């Protein structure tokens, strides 16, 4: 963020506008307060809150797993090239 603070803030705002806000609304929630890169979100019932939570965290977990797998493959390829 330090290298491009303005650009990072714009990407964060764009993500909120395109992804976060519509997802909250689709699950019957509303954003109560924004705090930097965090938010307080209110839902009418626990079911909506949990389904929203799992729908937003699952893609992140999948992306992290995919990146981890890619790093492992790159490390394995580098070891084979080096003969290690």
C-alpha positions as CSV (number, residue, x, y, z in Angstrom):
1,X,0.0,0.0,0.0
2,X,2.8,2.4,0.9
3,X,4.2,2.4,-2.7
4,X,0.8,3.4,-4.2
5,X,-1.5,4.6,-1.5
6,X,-3.9,6.4,-3.8
7,X,-4.1,3.5,-6.2
8,X,-4.7,1.0,-3.4
9,X,-7.5,3.1,-1.9
10,X,-9.2,3.4,-5.4
11,X,-8.9,-0.4,-5.9
12,X,-10.4,-0.9,-2.4
13,X,-13.3,1.4,-3.1
14,X,-13.9,-0.2,-6.5
15,X,-13.9,-3.7,-4.9
16,X,-16.4,-2.5,-2.4
17,X,-18.7,-0.9,-5.0
18,X,-18.5,-3.8,-7.5
19,X,-18.3,-6.9,-5.1
20,X,-18.8,-6.2,-1.4
21,X,-21.9,-3.9,-1.4
22,X,-23.9,-6.0,-3.9
23,X,-23.1,-9.2,-2.0
24,X,-24.2,-7.7,1.3
25,X,-27.5,-6.5,-0.3
26,X,-28.1,-9.9,-2.0
27,X,-28.0,-11.5,1.5
28,X,-30.3,-8.9,3.0
29,X,-27.7,-7.0,4.9
30,X,-26.7,-3.4,5.2
31,X,-23.3,-1.7,5.8
32,X,-23.5,0.1,9.2
33,X,-20.0,1.5,9.4
34,X,-16.8,1.4,7.4
35,X,-13.4,1.4,9.2
36,X,-10.5,1.5,6.7
37,X,-10.5,-2.0,5.2
38,X,-13.1,-3.3,7.6
39,X,-16.8,-3.0,7.9
40,X,-19.6,-3.5,10.4
41,X,-22.5,-5.2,8.5
42,X,-26.0,-5.9,9.9
43,X,-28.3,-8.7,8.9
44,X,-31.9,-9.4,9.9
45,X,-31.1,-13.0,10.9
46,X,-28.3,-15.3,11.6
47,X,-28.9,-17.4,8.5
48,X,-28.3,-14.5,6.2
49,X,-25.2,-13.4,8.1
50,X,-23.7,-16.9,8.0
51,X,-24.5,-17.4,4.3
52,X,-23.0,-14.0,3.4
53,X,-19.9,-14.8,5.5
54,X,-19.3,-18.1,3.9
55,X,-20.0,-16.8,0.4
56,X,-17.4,-14.0,0.9
57,X,-14.7,-16.1,2.6
58,X,-14.9,-19.2,0.3
59,X,-13.6,-17.4,-2.8
60,X,-10.8,-15.9,-0.7
61,X,-9.8,-19.3,0.8
62,X,-9.9,-20.8,-2.7
63,X,-7.7,-18.1,-4.1
64,X,-5.2,-18.5,-1.2
65,X,-5.1,-22.3,-1.8
66,X,-4.6,-21.7,-5.5
67,X,-1.7,-19.3,-4.8
68,X,-0.2,-21.7,-2.3
69,X,-0.4,-24.6,-4.9
70,X,1.2,-22.4,-7.5
71,X,4.1,-21.4,-5.2
72,X,4.6,-25.1,-4.4
73,X,4.7,-26.0,-8.1
74,X,7.2,-23.1,-8.8
75,X,9.4,-24.2,-5.9
76,X,9.3,-27.8,-7.1
77,X,10.2,-26.7,-10.7
78,X,13.1,-24.6,-9.4
79,X,14.5,-27.5,-7.3
80,X,14.3,-29.8,-10.4
81,X,16.2,-27.2,-12.5
82,X,18.8,-26.8,-9.8
83,X,19.2,-30.5,-9.3
84,X,18.2,-30.3,-5.6
